[in-house]
Amino acid sequence: MRMWLAVVMTVFLGQTSPANPYLEQAWGKYESLHFAEAVELLRLAEQVPTSTRAQRVGILELRARCELAEGRRAEAEESYTRMLTLEPRAEPPGDLSPKILEAFQAVKRGLFPSGYLALKQLPSTEGLVRVEVVDPWHRVSEVVLRWSAGLGEDWREARAMPDDGRWLFELPRDRSAPVPWHVVARDAEGKEVARLGEAEVPRAVVAPLLAPAPRPGDTSKAPVEVAASSRLRATLGWVAMGAAVVAGVSGAVLQVRSHESREAAERAEWARDARRHSDRARSQAGWATGLFAVGGAAALGGGVLFAW
């Protein structure tokens, strides 16, 4: 059963970043030098609610290229500004024309002074520390959290878990007292280049408490309640996995139909028929994208419930 769960999780979590159909079409227009049409498709691509952060960055980067090709420098700079605000580490490919790279660097220098670097603590659940590293000049090679078991104890280091461009740290789970910590960013040579909190005045987070062991003679109903809670989680987990399967299969069917509608639009002899098939293809692709996202979320939720 664990192997089956792993397969389902792999399949449906892979679907949580579905292709954005408008972005794919925009790339085709860009490669055929139809820049104005590509910009219109990219405006639609920005409105797809299931786009990932990386896709949104890619949309803005391609849009800036097209706007520069059209001679719309101010609009391209606005697109680059939005892109860098969303992801300060973003960079266009280095093999683009000097005109494009110069425009990007001008926007970047206007937003971030040379060498700018900042660490920001983000909201997170109990027992976790989530940190954003604003590193537009790519100075950081490693981010670690240093924590101490108590006053006078040595500092220990914890490596980060990736979390959509952020860094997520998990604190020890067997402590009821606040855990002091601070975060250190280092460059490729191991030199500290930024810090969040100080060893002398660290930040603190209360780690989740472990359930206390039952005392001899304890006749409370806690074990029964725990067992009932475990059964409920298992039931909800299977419901979530079933929903993931249904959503994934439905999304796959709609995606196939979207391709068929797109091919029908290309074969249509009349513009009206081509437009009708094209609209249907976009609608089906949008629904497929949404179902894939729902399926991935349901699979993730089911996996969490099983592992809890």
C-alpha positions as CSV (number, residue, x, y, z in Angstrom):
1,M,0.0,0.0,0.0
2,R,2.9,2.4,0.7
3,M,4.3,1.7,-2.8
4,W,0.9,2.5,-4.3
5,L,0.6,5.7,-2.3
6,A,4.1,6.8,-3.4
7,V,3.1,6.2,-7.1
8,V,-0.1,8.2,-6.8
9,M,1.7,11.0,-5.0
10,T,4.4,11.2,-7.7
11,V,1.8,11.2,-10.5
12,F,-0.5,13.8,-9.0
13,L,2.1,16.1,-7.4
14,G,3.7,16.2,-10.8
15,Q,0.4,17.6,-12.1
16,T,0.4,20.5,-9.7
17,S,2.5,22.5,-12.2
18,P,0.4,22.0,-15.4
19,A,1.3,23.7,-18.6
20,N,-0.2,27.2,-19.1
21,P,-1.8,26.9,-22.6
22,Y,-1.6,30.6,-23.3
23,L,2.1,30.7,-22.4
24,E,2.8,27.8,-24.8
25,Q,1.0,29.6,-27.6
26,A,2.8,32.9,-26.8
27,W,6.2,31.1,-27.2
28,G,5.0,30.0,-30.6
29,K,4.1,33.6,-31.6
30,Y,7.4,34.8,-30.2
31,E,9.5,32.3,-32.2
32,S,7.6,33.3,-35.4
33,L,8.3,37.0,-34.6
34,H,4.6,37.9,-34.0
35,F,5.4,39.9,-30.9
36,A,2.2,41.9,-30.5
37,E,0.1,38.7,-30.6
38,A,2.5,37.1,-28.1
39,V,1.9,40.0,-25.7
40,E,-1.9,39.5,-25.9
41,L,-1.6,35.8,-25.2
42,L,0.7,36.6,-22.3
43,R,-1.9,38.9,-20.8
44,L,-4.3,35.9,-20.8
45,A,-1.6,33.6,-19.4
46,E,-1.2,36.0,-16.4
47,Q,-4.9,35.4,-15.6
48,V,-4.6,31.6,-15.3
49,P,-5.1,31.1,-11.5
50,T,-3.2,27.8,-11.3
51,S,0.1,29.2,-12.7
52,T,3.1,28.5,-10.5
53,R,5.5,31.2,-9.3
54,A,8.1,30.1,-11.9
55,Q,5.5,30.2,-14.7
56,R,4.5,33.8,-13.6
57,V,8.2,34.8,-13.7
58,G,8.5,33.2,-17.2
59,I,5.4,35.0,-18.5
60,L,6.8,38.4,-17.4
61,E,10.2,37.7,-18.8
62,L,8.9,36.7,-22.2
63,R,6.5,39.7,-22.2
64,A,9.4,42.1,-21.6
65,R,11.3,40.6,-24.5
66,C,8.2,41.0,-26.8
67,E,7.6,44.6,-25.7
68,L,11.3,45.5,-26.3
69,A,11.0,44.0,-29.8
70,E,8.0,46.2,-30.4
71,G,9.9,49.3,-29.2
72,R,7.8,49.6,-26.0
73,R,10.7,50.2,-23.6
74,A,8.6,51.7,-20.8
75,E,6.2,48.7,-20.8
76,A,9.1,46.3,-20.9
77,E,10.7,48.0,-17.9
78,E,7.4,47.7,-16.0
79,S,7.3,43.9,-16.8
80,Y,10.8,43.5,-15.6
81,T,10.0,45.4,-12.4
82,R,7.1,43.1,-11.7
83,M,9.3,40.0,-12.5
84,L,12.0,41.1,-10.1
85,T,9.5,42.0,-7.4
86,L,8.1,38.5,-7.7
87,E,11.5,36.8,-7.8
88,P,14.6,39.0,-7.1
89,R,16.9,36.2,-8.3
90,A,15.3,35.9,-11.7
91,E,17.6,36.5,-14.7
92,P,16.9,36.4,-18.5
93,P,19.0,34.0,-20.5
94,G,22.5,35.3,-21.1
95,D,22.4,34.7,-24.8
96,L,19.8,37.3,-25.5
97,S,20.5,40.5,-27.4
98,P,22.5,43.2,-25.7
99,K,19.5,45.5,-26.0
100,I,17.4,43.1,-23.9
101,L,20.1,42.5,-21.3
102,E,20.8,46.2,-20.9
103,A,17.2,47.0,-20.3
104,F,17.0,44.2,-17.7
105,Q,20.1,45.3,-15.9
106,A,19.0,48.9,-15.8
107,V,15.7,47.9,-14.1
108,K,17.6,45.7,-11.7
109,R,20.1,48.3,-10.7
110,G,17.2,50.7,-10.1
111,L,15.4,48.3,-7.8
112,F,18.4,46.8,-5.9
113,P,21.7,48.6,-5.1
114,S,24.8,46.6,-6.0
115,G,25.4,43.7,-3.5
116,Y,21.9,44.1,-1.9
117,L,21.0,41.2,0.3
118,A,18.2,40.7,2.9
119,L,16.8,37.9,5.0
120,K,13.1,38.0,6.0
121,Q,11.2,35.8,8.3
122,L,7.9,34.6,6.8
123,P,4.8,33.4,8.7
124,S,4.9,29.6,9.4
125,T,3.3,27.0,11.6
126,E,4.4,26.1,15.1
127,G,7.8,24.4,15.2
128,L,8.9,25.7,11.7
129,V,10.9,28.7,10.6
130,R,10.3,29.9,7.1
131,V,12.8,32.4,5.6
132,E,12.9,34.4,2.4
133,V,16.3,35.3,1.0
134,V,16.2,38.4,-1.2
135,D,19.4,37.9,-3.2
136,P,19.2,39.6,-6.6
137,W,23.0,39.6,-7.1
138,H,23.3,35.8,-6.3
139,R,25.7,36.2,-3.4
140,V,24.2,33.3,-1.3
141,S,25.2,29.7,-1.7
142,E,24.0,28.2,1.5
143,V,21.4,29.1,4.2
144,V,21.5,27.4,7.6
145,L,19.5,27.7,10.9
146,R,21.6,27.6,14.1
147,W,19.7,26.6,17.2
148,S,20.6,25.8,20.8
149,A,19.2,23.3,23.2
150,G,19.4,25.8,26.0
151,L,21.5,28.4,27.8
152,G,25.2,27.6,27.7
153,E,24.6,24.8,25.2
154,D,26.5,24.6,21.8
155,W,24.9,25.9,18.7
156,R,23.7,23.2,16.2
157,E,23.0,23.7,12.5
158,A,20.0,22.6,10.5
159,R,19.9,22.6,6.7
160,A,16.9,24.1,4.9
161,M,14.1,22.3,3.0
162,P,13.2,23.9,-0.3
163,D,9.8,25.6,-0.3
164,D,9.0,27.3,-3.6
165,G,12.0,29.5,-3.6
166,R,12.0,30.0,0.2
167,W,13.9,28.1,2.9
168,L,12.0,26.1,5.5
169,F,13.6,24.8,8.7
170,E,12.1,22.4,11.2
171,L,13.0,22.7,14.8
172,P,13.4,19.8,17.3
173,R,10.0,18.3,18.1
174,D,10.9,16.9,21.6
175,R,11.2,20.1,23.5
176,S,8.5,22.1,25.3
177,A,10.6,25.2,26.0
178,P,11.2,27.9,23.4
179,V,14.1,27.0,21.0
180,P,16.5,29.9,20.4
181,W,17.7,30.3,16.9
182,H,19.2,32.5,14.2
183,V,19.6,32.1,10.4
184,V,22.9,32.5,8.6
185,A,23.5,33.0,4.8
186,R,26.9,32.1,3.4
187,D,28.6,32.6,0.0
188,A,30.3,30.0,-2.1
189,E,33.5,30.3,0.0
190,G,31.6,29.7,3.2
191,K,31.8,33.3,4.4
192,E,28.8,34.7,6.3
193,V,27.1,37.4,4.2
194,A,23.8,37.9,6.0
195,R,22.1,37.0,9.3
196,L,18.6,36.9,10.7
197,G,18.7,37.3,14.5
198,E,21.9,37.2,16.6
199,A,23.5,34.5,18.8
200,E,23.6,37.0,21.7
201,V,19.9,37.9,21.3
202,P,18.4,35.0,19.3
203,R,14.8,34.6,18.2
204,A,12.7,31.9,19.7
205,V,10.0,29.5,18.6
206,V,8.1,27.0,20.7
207,A,8.5,23.5,19.2
208,P,5.4,21.2,19.1
209,L,4.9,19.3,22.4
210,L,5.1,15.5,22.4
211,A,2.1,13.7,24.0
212,P,3.1,12.8,27.6
213,A,3.5,9.1,28.4
214,P,0.5,7.7,30.4
215,R,1.2,7.2,34.1
216,P,0.8,3.8,35.8
217,G,-2.9,3.4,36.9
218,D,-4.1,6.2,34.5
219,T,-7.6,5.1,33.3
220,S,-8.2,8.1,31.1
221,K,-9.8,7.6,27.6
222,A,-6.9,9.3,25.8
223,P,-5.8,6.1,23.9
224,V,-9.4,5.6,22.7
225,E,-9.6,9.2,21.5
226,V,-6.2,8.9,19.8
227,A,-7.3,5.7,18.0
228,A,-10.6,7.3,16.9
229,S,-8.7,10.3,15.6
230,S,-6.3,8.1,13.7
231,R,-9.2,6.2,12.0
232,L,-10.8,9.5,11.1
233,R,-7.5,10.7,9.5
234,A,-7.2,7.5,7.6
235,T,-10.7,7.8,6.3
236,L,-10.2,11.4,5.2
237,G,-6.9,10.4,3.6
238,W,-8.6,7.7,1.4
239,V,-11.4,10.2,0.5
240,A,-8.7,12.8,-0.5
241,M,-6.8,10.2,-2.6
242,G,-10.0,9.1,-4.3
243,A,-10.8,12.7,-5.2
244,A,-7.3,13.1,-6.5
245,V,-7.7,10.1,-8.8
246,V,-11.1,11.4,-10.1
247,A,-9.7,14.9,-10.7
248,G,-6.6,13.6,-12.4
249,V,-8.5,11.3,-14.8
250,S,-11.0,14.0,-15.6
251,G,-8.2,16.5,-16.2
252,A,-6.4,14.1,-18.5
253,V,-9.6,13.5,-20.5
254,L,-10.2,17.3,-20.9
255,Q,-6.6,17.9,-21.9
256,V,-7.0,15.3,-24.7
257,R,-10.2,16.9,-25.9
258,S,-8.5,20.3,-25.8
259,H,-5.8,19.0,-28.2
260,E,-8.6,17.6,-30.4
261,S,-10.4,20.9,-30.5
262,R,-7.2,22.7,-31.3
263,E,-6.6,20.4,-34.2
264,A,-10.2,20.9,-35.4
265,A,-9.6,24.7,-35.3
266,E,-6.5,24.3,-37.5
267,R,-8.5,22.2,-40.0
268,A,-11.6,24.4,-40.1
269,E,-12.3,26.1,-43.5
270,W,-14.3,28.9,-42.1
271,A,-13.0,31.5,-39.6
272,R,-16.2,31.3,-37.5
273,D,-15.7,27.5,-37.1
274,A,-12.0,28.0,-36.3
275,R,-12.8,30.6,-33.7
276,R,-15.5,28.3,-32.1
277,H,-13.1,25.3,-31.9
278,S,-10.3,27.5,-30.6
279,D,-12.5,28.9,-27.8
280,R,-13.5,25.4,-26.9
281,A,-9.9,24.3,-26.7
282,R,-9.0,27.2,-24.4
283,S,-12.0,26.4,-22.1
284,Q,-11.1,22.7,-22.0
285,A,-7.4,23.4,-21.3
286,G,-8.4,25.8,-18.5
287,W,-10.7,23.2,-16.8
288,A,-8.0,20.6,-17.2
289,T,-5.4,22.8,-15.5
290,G,-7.8,23.5,-12.7
291,L,-8.6,19.7,-12.2
292,F,-4.9,18.9,-12.2
293,A,-4.3,21.4,-9.5
294,V,-7.2,20.1,-7.5
295,G,-5.9,16.5,-8.0
296,G,-2.4,17.5,-6.9
297,A,-3.7,19.3,-3.8
298,A,-6.0,16.4,-2.9
299,A,-3.1,13.9,-3.3
300,L,-0.9,16.1,-1.1
301,G,-3.6,16.4,1.5
302,G,-4.2,12.6,1.5
303,G,-0.5,11.9,1.8
304,V,-0.2,14.3,4.8
305,L,-3.2,12.6,6.5
306,F,-1.7,9.2,6.0
307,A,1.7,10.3,7.3
308,W,0.2,12.2,10.3
